[in-house]
């Protein structure tokens, strides 16, 4: 597993472009907290990825960058599946490609439960198998069957392609599965899509899923919220909205208002949402995205809980399968979904 850990981490920190000297000034350094696991301390002490400040000039550069990223990440997945005793198969639901990921020792209690997964990546990264890492961890640690959606992405397919695909899969899934046996989860963009899905489902008259788990969700595609500023240069993964992230927001939105609830669910009507679990970290650029959403859900009377990890930058709870915080996170998700999803 140590080799797997090093490979995963090296991939996520791959240097795809050189970091301009002026961009280095934004990186801020703080002591590594002694209040987290030694494994997480190592992750926190590692440098930010050089590609955080990448600004693609055209569709060709977007495609080359995202394709290279996907190829490198995919190489790590067979070992991850093997170590977690997880299988993957592919099919189509509602005309959309999906991956079915499940533990080879699926518990009887989860036989009829399904978790619908949306991967992260700013609506530009994570195509194909490269978007399944989080789902593999959830299947292997949490012991659930996962349907991970390989939704269309920018620059070729801007808004509303991703959420169109998400709702198409969900609608098809409802043909064979009770909504009370369906949970939805994802991280970052996937967390945002997890929260957009009920808004879209309600618009189309579909029943809502039984529970949602949104990890450090991209709930506001505009640069709005305290931690976009206070954690700029502190978050060692995203680093700044003004790097590739802001570019991705604009290329996916394709001229639409970034505060449209179908892009930024923080502006949506969340009354009647199912129980929701949100996760972030104290160094996360999306900490405000997460806590603002938590408060909005609570104000609307939704059963919403929040986990904030000490010292964590954006989405680091699923970037190293060896750290105790990773296992804690996915076991918490499993406990949450086991509480709210019906067995049979």
N, C-alpha and C positions, 0 to 999 in steps of 0.2 A: 504493500500500500504506500510505502514511502516513495517508491519510484513513481507511482501514479500521482501522488500529491505533487511531486516536483514537476512532473510533466504538465499537469493541469495548470499549475501556477505559472510555469514558464510560458505556456500558450497564452494565458490571459495577459501576460506582461510583454508579449512579443513586440519587438520594435519594428513597426511597419513604416514609419517615417522618422526622420530626425526631429527632435524637439527644438524649435527656434530658441535662441538664447534669451530673447525678450520674454518668451513664455515661461521660462524657468522662474522668473521673478514672482510669479503668482503662487508658487509652491511654498507653503508654510510648514514649519517643522515644530512638533510638540513632543514632549517626552512620551515614550511608549508606556501605556498604563500597566502597572503591575497587578491590576485588579481583573485581568482576563487570563485565559489559559496560556501557557508557554507557546503553544502552537499558534494561537491567535496573535500573540506578541510578535512572532516572526513575520506573520502576514502584515501586520500594521507597520512594522519597521521597513518593509520592502518599498522600493521607489514606485512612483506613479508610472503607468504605462506611457511610453513615448507618444503613442498615437492619440492621446486625449485631445490634442490641439490640432488634429487633422481637419482640414477644410477642403473637401472635394470640390473641384472646379466644374465638373460636369458629370453626366451619367456614367461615362466610361470609368472615371476615377472612383465613383461610388461602387460600381460593380466589381472592379479589381480589388478594392479594399475589403469589401464585405465577403467576396468569394475567397480571398486568401485567409481571412479570419475563420470562415466556416471550415475550410480544409484543415487548418491546423487544429481546431478544436475537435473535429470529428475523429482525428487520429487517437485521441485520448479515451474515447467512449467505449470501445470493446473491452479494455481492461477494467473500466469502471463498472460495466455491466457484469463482467465476470466476478469481480470482487464482491459485488452486492447480490449476486445470484438472481439477476434480472434478465428477462427476455424482451426483445423488441420485434414487432412485426409492423408492416405498413398496409394501409388500405385507404379507401375514400369514404367519407360520410358527407352526404349532402353535396356531392361533387367536389369536396375539398380534401386534399391529402392529409392524412393523420397518421400518427404512430401510436400503436397500442403497446404500452409498456407495463409489465406486471412482474411481481416477484414469483419465482418458481414455487415458493411455499406460501401462496395466497391463503390467508386465514378464511375459514368458513364464514365468519361474521362479515367479511368484506366481499363475499362471492357476488352479490347483486349490487354492490355500491360502485359508483364510478366517479372518478375525479377528472374533470375537464381542465386541461392545462394550456395556458398561453405563455409562450416564452418571452423573455425580455430582449432588448437590443435596439431600442429607440426607433422601432418600425423600419429598421434597415439591416440589422444584424440578426443572425440566428436561423437562416434558411436551412431546410432539410434536417438531417440528423443533428446538426450542430446546435439546434434549439432544444434538444431533449435532455441536457445535463441535469437540470433541476428536476425534471420528471423522473429520471433514473434514480436520483437520490431519494425522492419521495416514495417511489415504488419499493426500493430496496430497504430503506429505513422505516418508512411508515406502513409498508405492507398493504398498499392499495393498488387496484388496477387503474391505470392512467390512460386517458386519451389526450395526446399532445397534438395541437393543431398547427400544421405547417401553413399558416396563413400567408397571403400575398403581402408584399412589402414594397415600400418606396426604394428607389426612384421609379421603377417601372409601374408600380401600382400604388398610387397615393390614396389618401382618404376618399371614400370610406371602405376601401378594399379589405383591410384587416378585420374590421368589425362586421362587414358583410359575411366574410368567411366564418367568423366566430359564431354568428347567429345561425348560419346555415347548418353548421355541425350540431349546435345545440338543438335546433328544431328537429333534425334527423334523429338525434339521440332520444328525444322525447317520445318518439314512435315506439321505442322498445323499453324505455326505462322511466320509472316514476320520477318526477322532479324531486320528491322527498329522498331519493337515493342518489342524487347528483350534487356533488360539491364542485366548486370552481376555484382555481388558484393560479397564481403566477407572480412573477417578480418584475419590478420596474415597469417597462411597457406592458408586460404581462399582468402586473398588478393593476395598472390602469384599465386594461381591457377587462379584467375580472370585475371591475366596478362599473364599466360602461355596459357590460352585457345585460344586467338587470334593467337598465334604462331602456335599452333597445328592445329587450324582450317584452317589457311592459307596453311599449309603443305598438308592438305587433300582436298584443293580446295573448302572449305566451305565459305560462306559469313560471314563477321564479324558481331558481334552484334552492336547495335546502340550506346552503351555507357558502360563504365566500372567505377566502384567505388571500389577502393582497399584501405581498411583500414589497416594502419600500416603493409604493405605487407612484407612477408618473401621473398624478392627478391634476396637474396644472402644467400644460405645455408652454405657457408664457413664463417669463422670468419674474414670477410673483411668489413671495414667501420669504421669510427671514433667512432660512438656511441656504438659499441660493447665494446669499451674500456672506453670512457668518461662517459657513463651511466651505466657501470657495478657497481652493488651495489647501484645505485640510482633508477633504475627501480624497483618498489616494487612488480611487478608481475613476470616477467621473471628472474630478478636479474642478471643473467650471462649466456652467451653462454655455459659456462663450467659446467652448471648443467644438468638437464634432456634434455634441448633443443639441445645441441650438440650431445647427445646420439641419440635423435630422428632423427636428420639430417642424421646421419650415418646409422641408422637401416632402414630408408626409402630408402636412396640412394643405399644401398645394393652393395657397391663397385663401383658404377658409379661416375664419376667426379662431385663433388659438384657444379662446375661452368658450367655444361651443362645447356644451356638455358631452357630446359624442366624441370629443377630443380630450376634454379636460373635465372629468366627472365631478370635480369639486364644485362645479357650477350647476349640477343637476339636482333634481328633486329626489332625495334618497328615502323619503318616507315609505315605510313598508318593506324596506330591504330585509333580506334574511340575516341571521347572525353573521357577524363579520369579525375576522381576526386580522389585525394589521401588524407589520413588523418593520422596524427601522434600526438605526444605530446612532450613537451620539456624534459621529463624524460624517454622517450621511448627508450628501448634498440634497437629498430628498426627504430629510427629516421633517421639514415644514409641510411638504406635500402629504406626508403620512399623518402627522399630528393634527393638521387642519381637517383632514378627512375624518379622522377619529372623532374629533369634536363635533363635526357636522352630523355624523351618524348618531352620536349620543343625543345631540339636541333634537334630532328627529325621532327619538324614541327607539332607535335600533339597538339591539343587543350587540355592542361592539367592544372588543378588547384590543389592547395595544401592548406589544413587546418592543422594548428599546434596548438593544444590546450595547453594553459598554465598549467604547473604542472602535466600533465597526464603521467602516466606510460603506459606500453603496453596494448592497447585495453580497457582501463578503461572507455571509452565512452559508452560501452554497458554492464557494469557490475553492474550498479545500475539504475533501471528505473526511479528513483525519481529525479536524479540530473538534473538541467537545461541544462548542457552540453550534456547529453544524448539526450534530446528532440531536442536540437539545431542540433546535428549531424544528426539524422534521418530525421528531416525536411529539412536540407540541401541536403541530398541524394534524398529526394522526389522531391525537386525543381529541382535538377540536372537532374534526370531521366524524369521529366515532360517536361523539356526543350528539351531533345534530343530524346525521344521516340515518334513515331507517335501514335496518338490516335486510328485511325480506318484504 
